[in-house]
Amino acid sequence: MRTVVHTRQGDPAQVLTVREDPDPPPSPGTGQVLVRLLVRPVHPGDLAGVEGLPGLPEQRPSEVRTPGVEGMGVVESVGPDVRALRPGRRVAVFPAPGTWADFVVVAADHVVPVPEGVSDETAALMLVNPLTLLMLYRALENALGEHEGPVLQTAAGSSIGRLVGAAAVRHGLPLINLVRDAAGARRMRDLYTTLPVVATGDADWREQVRHHTGGRPVRAVLDCVGGPLVQDLVTLLADGGTLITYGRLGSGTTALEELPLVQRGLTVRGVTVRHWTRRIPDERAQDVAFALDLAQHTPDLLEVAARYDLADVEAAVEHARRPGKSGTVVLTSRQPAGAGAGAAR
Ligand SMILES: NC(=O)c1ccc[n+]([C@@H]2O[C@H](COP(=O)([O-])OP(=O)(O)OC[C@H]3O[C@@H](n4cnc5c(N)ncnc54)[C@H](OP(=O)(O)O)[C@@H]3O)[C@@H](O)[C@H]2O)c1
């Protein structure tokens, strides 16, 4: 059994190692399932967890951590009271801390059976980002109230940004997409021909945004870049507008006190998929149905950028951070000889 571990926080390229453990995988307890993982994503949030982020628990000196919160695989065994899942079933898991390993033990209600026809790779990406999309969209609806927009999003070419773009096209949301350079803008225009795209590398990018809004101030911003860019985003916001922050791809910081929040009645709202489990079971079931529908009917929205064996985690991390990447890097484990054909789909 292989497990990616880190014993301290820091640059993932420096602190991650692959541990080979001769012991058998742990047994699932009551209400738990042991999953033999086949594919798991390398999300920016996984890397941020390795580096350490304000607001997240700091790693204790003796603590050994394994990154990863989602993935797909095959049920290996189930706890004594688990009836709905059987060994051999193809499943996706989230939240399942520690998926960068060959096996993970996860609560049975964090396990989603994968429908026929959904590929392993699509299944491995079908929960975190689609569920984040739903949370962002709810925050956006809340922020817009009776206004229809316009709305601005940063890092529009990211996996999440593309999901937001697709949702905007579908719902007629007046969305303006920010990317950081001309190459990113070209990729985004090819993907969504009807949505305006502006590269923040252009000196006049703020004017370009105003042009696209027809001079109307932006009602809400979806931002996952942060840092000094926030000052500009706030300048483009209407009085009473909302900055929805959900990531920190950029470097640097902006002090809250430097923003005219009080004077202009602005709202800053944080969104995290970590809070998704706080939704009641019926709501969670509806959200999972949405994610399954997306995986079945628009799998191209869950694009894989590249695949690496779990042992090549260092190369995978380097690729995940590479500019111009399209989609999500995944880490794979080989299916053992003689395992069911269903798992290989
Ligand atoms: N709050 C939550 O619960 C939650 C859940 C999921 C994701 N997220 C966040 O959402 C963001 C996107 O995640 P993802 O998985 O969609 O990412 P992704 O597919 O890896 O794409 C990230 C893209 O953002 C662009 N980018 C990177 N650094 C940037 C910078 N400094 N300034 C502007 N653009 C930059 C890059 O595109 P180019 O190289 O083409 O410019 C990069 O390919 C991340 O911040 C992630 O942490 C948050």
The ligand as a MOL file (V3000), in Angstrom:
LIG
                    3D

  0  0  0     0  0            999 V3000
M  V30 BEGIN CTAB
M  V30 COUNTS 48 52 0 0 0
M  V30 BEGIN ATOM
M  V30 1 N -13.5040 27.3450 -1.7670 0
M  V30 2 C -13.6240 26.1050 -2.2130 0
M  V30 3 O -14.2770 25.2700 -1.6120 0
M  V30 4 C -12.9320 25.7250 -3.4980 0
M  V30 5 C -13.2180 24.5070 -4.1270 0
M  V30 6 C -12.5740 24.2250 -5.3310 0
M  V30 7 C -11.6600 25.1200 -5.8580 0
M  V30 8 N -11.4160 26.2700 -5.1840 0 CHG=1
M  V30 9 C -10.4620 27.2490 -5.6920 0
M  V30 10 O -10.8030 27.5980 -7.0060 0
M  V30 11 C -9.6340 27.9940 -7.6700 0
M  V30 12 C -9.5730 27.2900 -9.0040 0
M  V30 13 O -9.4680 25.8920 -8.7570 0
M  V30 14 P -9.4120 24.8970 -9.9860 0
M  V30 15 O -9.3250 23.5190 -9.4880 0
M  V30 16 O -10.4970 25.2490 -10.9100 0 CHG=-1
M  V30 17 O -7.9940 25.3460 -10.6070 0
M  V30 18 P -7.2310 24.8390 -11.8920 0
M  V30 19 O -8.1030 24.0550 -12.7850 0
M  V30 20 O -5.9590 24.2360 -11.4200 0
M  V30 21 O -6.9030 26.1930 -12.6530 0
M  V30 22 C -6.2050 27.2110 -12.0330 0
M  V30 23 C -5.9050 28.2340 -13.1100 0
M  V30 24 O -5.9140 29.5350 -12.5570 0
M  V30 25 C -5.0060 30.3430 -13.2380 0
M  V30 26 N -4.1000 30.9820 -12.2850 0
M  V30 27 C -3.1510 30.4180 -11.5130 0
M  V30 28 N -2.5330 31.3250 -10.7730 0
M  V30 29 C -3.0890 32.5060 -11.0890 0
M  V30 30 C -2.8540 33.8170 -10.6610 0
M  V30 31 N -1.9120 34.1040 -9.7730 0
M  V30 32 N -3.6110 34.7880 -11.1990 0
M  V30 33 C -4.5580 34.5170 -12.1000 0
M  V30 34 N -4.8230 33.2710 -12.5530 0
M  V30 35 C -4.0860 32.2880 -12.0460 0
M  V30 36 C -4.1920 29.4640 -14.1700 0
M  V30 37 O -4.6470 29.6330 -15.4910 0
M  V30 38 P -3.6620 30.2440 -16.6240 0
M  V30 39 O -2.3190 29.6120 -16.3940 0
M  V30 40 O -4.3160 29.8380 -17.9000 0
M  V30 41 O -3.6500 31.7210 -16.4000 0
M  V30 42 C -4.5160 28.0710 -13.6570 0
M  V30 43 O -4.4970 27.0930 -14.6610 0
M  V30 44 C -8.4660 27.7010 -6.7230 0
M  V30 45 O -8.1230 28.8730 -6.0260 0
M  V30 46 C -9.0560 26.7210 -5.7680 0
M  V30 47 O -8.4210 26.7190 -4.5060 0
M  V30 48 C -12.0210 26.5860 -4.0280 0
M  V30 END ATOM
M  V30 BEGIN BOND
M  V30 1 1 1 2
M  V30 2 2 2 3
M  V30 3 1 2 4
M  V30 4 1 4 5
M  V30 5 2 4 48
M  V30 6 2 5 6
M  V30 7 1 6 7
M  V30 8 2 7 8
M  V30 9 1 8 9
M  V30 10 1 8 48
M  V30 11 1 9 10
M  V30 12 1 9 46
M  V30 13 1 10 11
M  V30 14 1 11 12
M  V30 15 1 11 44
M  V30 16 1 12 13
M  V30 17 1 13 14
M  V30 18 2 14 15
M  V30 19 1 14 16
M  V30 20 1 14 17
M  V30 21 1 17 18
M  V30 22 2 18 19
M  V30 23 1 18 20
M  V30 24 1 18 21
M  V30 25 1 21 22
M  V30 26 1 22 23
M  V30 27 1 23 24
M  V30 28 1 23 42
M  V30 29 1 24 25
M  V30 30 1 25 26
M  V30 31 1 25 36
M  V30 32 1 26 27
M  V30 33 1 26 35
M  V30 34 2 27 28
M  V30 35 1 28 29
M  V30 36 1 29 30
M  V30 37 2 29 35
M  V30 38 1 30 31
M  V30 39 2 30 32
M  V30 40 1 32 33
M  V30 41 2 33 34
M  V30 42 1 34 35
M  V30 43 1 36 37
M  V30 44 1 36 42
M  V30 45 1 37 38
M  V30 46 2 38 39
M  V30 47 1 38 40
M  V30 48 1 38 41
M  V30 49 1 42 43
M  V30 50 1 44 45
M  V30 51 1 44 46
M  V30 52 1 46 47
M  V30 END BOND
M  V30 END CTAB
M  END
